[in-house]
């Protein structure tokens, strides 16, 4: 009798683990790529939408997204249409007006710029998971 109860409990536990595992595997949003990954195969991404994570900073009027792992840099452009979105406005205020470095996930269109120094840019559609970084983390 105890063996039957144990088998049923173990079976129920296994079913719960399988259900939890498949629910975790079905995420609505894919994990962001790294800038290094996108720049490493840039031709594949030009003209497509990308989701990347990196450190955003603004110098003058230019906002960039960088990755220290590969020293990758892409410019970020935020047009007027995206500029009306709350997440983009908040992000722009954080990195431009406040002059803060921020770790962020950027979703936008990856384009070639024609500039030899920074050959690629992302036209920002949305921003999420923005975390201000301390100034002491020099970049």
Residue pairs with C-beta under 8 A, 6 or more apart in sequence:
29 51
30 51
32 51
32 52
32 53
32 105
32 106
33 50
33 51
33 52
33 53
34 52
34 53
34 54
34 67
34 69
34 70
34 72
35 52
35 53
35 54
35 65
35 66
35 67
35 70
35 72
35 73
35 74
36 67
36 69
36 70
36 72
38 45
38 50
38 52
38 72
38 74
38 110
38 120
39 70
39 72
39 74
39 120
40 70
42 110
42 112
42 119
42 120
45 110
46 110
46 111
46 112
46 120
47 109
47 110
47 111
48 109
48 110
49 107
49 108
49 109
49 110
49 125
50 106
50 107
50 108
50 109
50 110
50 122
51 105
51 106
51 107
52 65
52 74
52 105
52 106
52 122
53 103
53 104
53 105
53 106
53 129
54 65
54 66
54 67
54 72
54 74
54 103
54 104
54 106
55 65
55 66
55 67
55 68
55 101
55 102
55 103
55 104
55 133
55 139
56 63
56 64
56 65
56 66
56 76
56 91
56 95
56 101
56 102
56 103
56 104
56 106
57 63
57 64
57 66
57 95
57 101
57 102
57 139
58 64
58 95
58 96
58 99
62 75
63 75
63 76
63 78
63 92
63 95
63 96
64 73
64 74
64 75
64 76
64 118
65 73
65 74
65 75
65 76
65 104
65 106
65 122
66 72
66 73
66 139
68 139
73 118
74 110
74 118
74 120
74 121
74 122
75 113
75 115
75 118
75 120
75 121
75 122
76 106
76 108
76 121
76 122
76 124
77 121
77 122
77 123
77 124
78 88
78 92
78 123
78 124
79 123
82 88
82 108
82 123
82 124
82 125
82 126
83 89
83 92
85 126
87 126
87 127
87 128
88 124
88 125
88 126
88 127
90 127
90 130
91 102
91 104
91 124
91 127
91 130
94 100
94 102
94 130
94 132
95 101
95 102
100 132
100 133
101 132
101 133
101 135
101 137
101 139
102 130
102 131
102 132
102 133
103 129
103 130
103 131
103 133
104 127
104 128
104 129
104 130
104 131
105 127
105 128
105 129
106 122
106 124
106 126
106 127
107 124
107 125
107 126
107 127
107 128
108 122
108 123
108 124
108 125
108 126
109 122
109 123
109 125
110 120
110 121
110 122
111 120
111 121
111 122
111 123
112 119
112 120
113 119
113 120
113 121
